[in-house]
């Protein structure tokens, strides 16, 4: 832990998922799933932290530049100085006097922060020779809370309250850990309902998912109301009404449009509408939430909520029924923990956003920790799973009978295989050189 950070290298990694419409939705019809991938090197040549932040193609080079602009805050720092007061260090990074002007805990700077901070957590877990979830579970309540910056949220959650939430659950940790290892954590599939898929492919994927044990399915909506009705009808024909269906508009609508659109789709009994409008519109989500209650439709969002302050308002006002925090949109795990504890205070289940590049690998740790140390239940809690880009990692997320298998490898498990980087680094990787001739 007395090791110092000696160097940081960041890379732009992109995958051509747009070719087959993987990830396509009403706002993003042609995403190339991508990430900025960070190596944090230490004085020990055998100890390197790996971190990433998810992007969808163009613009990844901007996040890469933002990572490089933050590197000076990390290089030369002793790891024990960081981890002994992680909240202080996190605030130093997110409050750097000049950089914060272009991104005070939001936007590109915050995405860059996430990649770097997640690499530090990967380092910490590797030093302790534990998977990230186990590192968190074994921390005392006081130590875990010391990693969180409570500035801007202390009016709804104090450090003392956070410690008490964790202390209350300490007697149950061992039994819960054994149970989650035995059963795994429940997952839902988003792979069946991309908006660019044709009907035959949607039906086929629904049937495959049912055989794999999935009981929760998500479909993209928002392109055309009649097309949405037709697609949801065929999904319901395949999965029946005994299984759960969720829908996702990816911020497509204005408030009144969202309410009317979902009123028409309510016949298909969706459990939630995800991201119906701008992720920054707290009052708008409250209006939608209130309007859809009579139809039994909840509001879910979080993948584009930029910081704990937006989450604080959404939770305090009752504007979300499902908290879909994102492991890389927020400023790394420190801020994820803050949001998870606020959600616990307001009794809102966390159902983390995943898919993309590395998100499934990350969020399984978060939900496993939440089950063991915070919620103690999987009721109304389920983690997204997308069946793309897992074999690119050394320790990929694994699903059995629609449950995430608990990982035991040390670290945050977002370490990419070297040959994948050589192939898909943009624009110099062998794949991109071949297509850009």
C-alpha positions in Angstrom: 0.0 0.0 0.0 3.1 2.3 0.2 3.5 2.0 -3.5 3.2 5.1 -5.7 1.5 5.6 -9.0 4.2 5.8 -11.6 2.4 6.1 -14.9 -1.0 6.1 -16.6 -1.8 5.0 -20.1 -5.3 5.4 -21.6 -6.6 3.9 -24.8 -9.6 4.4 -27.1 -11.2 0.9 -27.7 -14.1 0.6 -30.1 -16.1 -2.4 -31.3 -18.2 -2.3 -34.6 -21.5 -3.3 -33.0 -23.5 -0.9 -35.2 -23.0 -3.3 -38.1 -25.7 -5.7 -36.7 -27.7 -3.0 -34.8 -26.6 -4.3 -31.4 -27.5 -1.7 -28.8 -29.8 0.3 -31.1 -32.5 2.4 -29.6 -34.8 5.3 -30.4 -32.0 7.9 -29.7 -28.9 5.9 -30.7 -29.6 3.9 -33.9 -26.0 3.0 -34.7 -23.9 2.6 -31.5 -20.4 1.2 -31.7 -19.9 0.0 -28.2 -16.6 1.5 -27.0 -14.7 2.5 -23.9 -11.7 4.6 -22.7 -9.5 1.9 -21.1 -7.0 3.0 -18.4 -3.9 1.3 -17.0 -2.5 2.7 -13.7 1.0 1.5 -13.2 2.8 1.3 -9.8 6.3 0.8 -8.5 5.5 -2.9 -8.5 5.8 -4.0 -12.1 3.4 -6.9 -11.4 0.6 -4.7 -9.9 -1.4 -2.7 -12.4 -4.9 -1.2 -12.1 -7.3 -1.5 -15.0 -10.4 0.8 -15.3 -12.8 1.8 -18.0 -15.7 4.1 -18.8 -18.3 3.2 -21.4 -18.9 5.2 -24.6 -20.6 4.4 -28.0 -18.1 5.4 -30.7 -17.5 9.0 -31.8 -16.5 11.2 -28.9 -14.5 8.5 -27.2 -11.4 10.5 -28.3 -12.7 13.4 -26.2 -13.0 11.3 -23.1 -9.5 10.0 -23.7 -8.2 13.6 -23.7 -10.0 14.3 -20.5 -8.4 11.3 -18.8 -5.0 12.6 -19.9 -5.8 16.0 -18.5 -6.5 14.4 -15.1 -3.4 12.2 -14.9 -1.3 14.7 -13.1 -3.5 14.4 -10.0 -2.7 10.7 -9.8 0.9 10.2 -10.8 3.3 10.2 -7.8 0.6 9.7 -5.3 1.1 6.9 -2.7 -1.7 4.3 -2.7 -2.0 4.3 1.1 -2.5 8.1 1.1 -5.3 7.6 -1.4 -7.0 4.7 0.3 -6.6 6.0 3.9 -8.8 9.0 2.9 -10.4 8.1 -0.4 -13.2 10.6 0.0 -10.7 13.5 0.3 -8.8 12.3 -2.8 -12.0 11.8 -4.8 -12.9 15.4 -4.0 -9.5 16.6 -5.0 -9.9 15.0 -8.4 -13.5 16.2 -9.0 -12.8 19.7 -7.7 -9.6 20.5 -9.4 -9.9 24.3 -9.6 -9.5 24.7 -13.4 -10.9 21.4 -14.8 -14.1 21.6 -12.8 -15.1 24.6 -14.8 -15.7 22.4 -17.8 -17.2 19.5 -15.8 -18.1 20.0 -12.1 -19.0 16.3 -11.4 -20.7 15.8 -14.8 -20.1 15.3 -18.4 -16.8 14.2 -20.1 -14.6 15.1 -17.1 -16.8 12.8 -14.9 -16.6 10.0 -17.4 -12.8 10.3 -17.4 -12.8 10.4 -13.6 -14.7 7.2 -13.5 -12.2 5.3 -15.6 -9.3 6.4 -13.3 -11.1 5.9 -10.0 -12.3 2.4 -11.1 -8.7 1.5 -11.9 -7.8 2.5 -8.3 -10.5 0.3 -6.9 -9.2 -2.5 -9.1 -5.7 -1.9 -7.6 -7.0 -1.9 -4.0 -8.9 -5.2 -4.5 -5.8 -6.8 -6.1 -3.6 -5.7 -3.3 -6.0 -7.4 -0.8 -6.3 -10.4 -3.2 -10.0 -10.2 -3.2 -12.8 -9.6 -5.7 -14.1 -6.1 -5.5 -17.4 -7.1 -3.9 -15.5 -9.0 -1.2 -13.3 -6.0 -0.5 -16.4 -3.9 0.2 -18.1 -6.6 2.2 -15.1 -7.1 4.5 -14.8 -3.3 5.2 -16.0 -2.0 8.5 -19.0 0.4 8.0 -16.8 3.3 9.1 -14.1 2.4 6.5 -16.5 2.1 3.7 -18.2 5.3 4.5 -14.9 7.1 4.6 -14.5 6.5 0.8 -17.7 8.6 0.1 -17.8 12.4 -0.4 -21.0 13.6 1.3 -20.8 17.1 0.1 -24.1 18.2 -1.6 -26.0 15.1 -0.2 -25.6 15.5 3.6 -29.0 17.1 3.9 -30.6 13.8 3.0 -27.9 11.3 4.1 -25.3 12.0 6.7 -22.2 9.9 7.3 -23.7 8.7 10.6 -26.8 7.5 8.8 -24.8 5.7 6.3 -22.8 4.0 9.0 -26.0 2.9 10.8 -27.4 1.4 7.6 -24.3 -0.7 7.2 -24.1 -1.6 11.0 -27.7 -2.7 11.0 -26.9 -5.4 8.4 -23.6 -6.6 9.9 -25.1 -9.6 11.8 -26.6 -11.0 8.5 -23.5 -10.6 6.3 -22.1 -14.1 6.6 -25.4 -15.9 5.9 -26.2 -13.6 3.0 -22.8 -14.0 1.5 -23.2 -17.8 1.5 -26.6 -17.5 0.0 -25.7 -15.2 -2.9 -22.7 -17.4 -3.7 -25.0 -20.4 -3.8 -27.8 -18.8 -5.9 -26.2 -16.0 -7.8 -27.8 -12.6 -8.5 -30.9 -12.4 -10.7 -30.6 -10.8 -14.1 -32.8 -9.6 -16.9 -32.1 -9.6 -20.6 -32.0 -6.6 -22.9 -30.6 -8.5 -25.8 -34.1 -9.4 -27.2 -35.5 -6.0 -28.0 -33.0 -3.7 -29.8 -35.0 -1.4 -32.0 -33.0 -2.3 -35.1 -33.8 -6.0 -34.9 -36.4 -7.5 -37.2 -39.4 -9.5 -36.0 -38.0 -12.9 -36.7 -34.8 -12.1 -34.7 -36.8 -10.8 -31.8 -39.0 -13.9 -31.6 -35.9 -16.2 -31.9 -34.1 -14.3 -29.1 -37.1 -14.4 -26.8 -37.3 -18.2 -27.2 -33.6 -18.6 -26.6 -33.8 -16.4 -23.4 -36.8 -18.4 -22.1 -34.8 -21.6 -22.5 -31.9 -20.0 -20.6 -34.2 -19.3 -17.7 -34.9 -15.6 -18.1 -38.2 -14.3 -16.6 -37.6 -10.5 -17.2 -37.2 -9.0 -20.6 -36.6 -5.4 -21.8 -37.5 -3.8 -25.2 -36.6 -0.5 -26.7 -39.5 1.8 -27.6 -40.0 5.4 -28.8 -39.4 5.3 -32.5 -43.1 4.9 -33.6 -46.1 4.1 -31.5 -47.7 1.6 -33.8 -44.4 -0.1 -34.4 -43.9 -0.3 -30.6 -47.3 -1.9 -30.1 -46.6 -4.4 -32.8 -43.2 -5.3 -31.3 -44.4 -5.5 -27.8 -47.3 -7.7 -28.9 -45.0 -10.2 -30.5 -42.7 -10.2 -27.5 -45.7 -10.9 -25.2 -46.8 -13.7 -27.6 -43.4 -15.3 -27.0 -42.9 -14.7 -23.2 -46.5 -14.6 -22.0 -47.9 -12.4 -19.3 -46.5 -14.5 -16.4 -43.1 -13.0 -17.2 -42.0 -9.4 -16.7 -41.6 -6.9 -19.5 -39.8 -3.6 -19.2 -39.5 -0.8 -21.9 -36.9 1.8 -22.4 -37.2 5.1 -24.4 -33.6 6.3 -23.9 -34.8 10.0 -23.2 -36.8 10.2 -26.4 -39.9 12.1 -25.3 -41.2 15.3 -23.9 -43.3 14.9 -20.7 -46.8 14.9 -22.1 -45.7 12.7 -25.0 -44.2 10.2 -22.5 -47.4 10.0 -20.5 -49.6 9.5 -23.5 -47.3 7.1 -25.2 -47.0 4.9 -22.1 -50.8 5.1 -21.5 -51.2 3.4 -24.9 -48.5 0.9 -24.2 -49.9 0.0 -20.7 -52.0 -2.8 -22.3 -48.8 -4.8 -22.5 -48.3 -4.5 -18.7 -44.8 -3.1 -18.6 -43.1 -3.2 -15.2 -41.3 0.1 -15.9 -40.6 2.8 -18.5 -36.9 3.5 -18.5 -35.5 7.0 -19.3 -38.8 8.5 -20.7 -37.3 12.0 -20.9 -34.2 14.1 -20.2 -32.2 12.6 -17.3 -31.8 16.0 -15.8 -35.5 16.7 -15.5 -36.4 15.8 -11.9 -39.8 17.4 -11.9 -40.6 15.9 -15.3 -39.9 12.4 -14.0 -42.1 13.1 -11.0 -45.0 14.1 -13.3 -44.6 11.0 -15.4 -44.3 8.8 -12.3 -47.5 10.2 -10.8 -49.4 9.9 -14.1 -48.4 6.3 -14.7 -49.2 5.0 -11.2 -52.8 4.2 -12.0 -51.5 1.9 -14.8 -49.0 0.1 -12.6 -46.0 1.4 -14.5 -42.9 2.5 -12.6 -40.2 4.9 -13.7 -36.7 3.7 -14.0 -33.6 5.8 -14.8 -30.0 6.4 -13.9 -27.7 5.3 -16.7 -27.3 9.0 -17.8 -27.8 10.6 -14.4 -24.5 12.4 -14.0 -23.9 12.6 -10.3 -25.2 11.8 -6.8 -26.9 15.2 -6.6 -29.4 14.4 -9.4 -30.0 11.0 -7.8 -30.6 12.8 -4.4 -33.4 14.9 -5.9 -35.0 12.0 -7.8 -35.0 9.8 -4.7 -36.2 12.5 -2.3 -39.1 13.6 -4.5 -40.2 10.0 -5.3 -39.6 10.6 -9.0 -38.1 7.1 -9.6 -39.3 3.7 -8.6 -36.2 1.8 -9.8 -32.7 3.2 -9.4 -30.5 2.3 -12.4 -27.2 3.7 -11.3 -24.4 3.3 -13.8 -20.9 2.1 -12.8 -19.1 4.5 -15.2 -21.5 7.4 -15.7 -21.0 8.3 -12.0 -17.5 9.3 -10.9 -16.4 5.8 -10.1 -17.3 3.4 -7.3 -17.1 6.0 -4.5 -20.1 7.9 -6.0 -21.9 4.6 -6.8 -21.8 3.7 -3.1 -23.2 7.1 -2.2 -26.2 6.6 -4.5 -26.8 3.0 -3.3 -27.0 4.1 0.3 -29.3 7.0 -0.5 -31.5 4.6 -2.4 -31.6 2.4 0.6 -32.7 5.2 2.8 -35.6 6.0 0.5 -36.5 2.3 0.0 -35.9 2.4 -3.7 -34.5 -0.8 -5.2 -31.3 -0.5 -7.2 -31.3 -2.3 -10.6 -28.0 -1.2 -12.1 -27.7 -0.3 -15.8 -25.4 -2.7 -17.6 -24.5 -3.9 -21.1 -22.1 -1.9 -23.2 -18.4 -2.6 -22.6 -17.5 -3.8 -19.1 -20.7 -2.7 -17.3 -22.0 -6.2 -16.7 -18.5 -7.1 -15.3 -18.7 -4.1 -12.9 -22.3 -4.0 -11.7 -22.4 -7.6 -10.5 -20.0 -6.5 -7.7 -22.2 -3.6 -6.8 -25.4 -5.6 -6.5 -23.7 -8.5 -4.7 -22.4 -6.0 -2.1 -25.9 -4.3 -1.9 -27.5 -7.7 -1.2 -25.0 -8.6 1.5 -24.4 -5.3 3.3 -27.4 -3.1 2.5 -30.7 -4.5 1.2 -30.6 -8.2 2.1 -33.2 -8.9 -0.6 -33.5 -9.4 -4.3 -37.2 -8.4 -4.3 -37.8 -5.9 -7.1 -34.0 -5.9 -7.6 -32.6 -7.3 -10.8 -29.5 -6.5 -12.9 -29.4 -5.9 -16.6 -27.5 -8.4 -18.8 -26.6 -8.0 -22.5 -25.1 -10.9 -24.3 -22.3 -9.0 -26.1 -18.6 -8.4 -25.6 -17.9 -10.5 -22.6 -15.2 -12.8 -24.0 -13.0 -9.7 -24.4 -12.3 -9.8 -20.6 -9.9 -12.0 -18.7 -12.6 -12.6 -16.0 -15.9 -12.0 -17.9 -19.4 -11.8 -16.3 -21.0 -15.2 -16.4 -24.8 -16.1 -16.3 -26.4 -19.4 -15.4 -30.1 -19.8 -15.4 -30.5 -16.0 -15.6 -28.4 -15.4 -12.5 -25.0 -13.7 -12.4 -22.4 -16.0 -11.0 -20.4 -14.5 -8.1 -16.9 -13.8 -9.2 -13.9 -14.8 -7.1 -11.0 -13.4 -9.1 -9.2 -10.5 -7.4 -9.9 -7.0 -8.6 -12.9 -5.3 -10.3 -12.8 -7.9 -13.1 -12.7 -5.3 -15.9 -9.3 -6.4 -17.3 -9.3 -6.7 -21.1 -7.3 -9.3 -23.0 -4.2 -7.9 -24.6 -5.1 -9.3 -28.0 -8.5 -7.5 -27.9 -6.7 -4.2 -27.3 -4.3 -4.9 -30.2 -7.3 -5.6 -32.5 -9.8 -2.9 -31.5 -7.8 0.1 -30.3 -9.0 3.1 -32.4 -7.7 3.9 -35.0 -4.5 1.9 -34.9 -5.8 -1.6 -34.1 -5.6 -4.3 -36.7 -9.4 -4.3 -37.2 -9.8 -0.5 -37.7 -6.7 -0.4 -40.0 -8.3 -3.0 -42.2 -11.6 -1.3 -42.5 -10.2 2.2 -42.9 -7.9 1.5 -45.8 
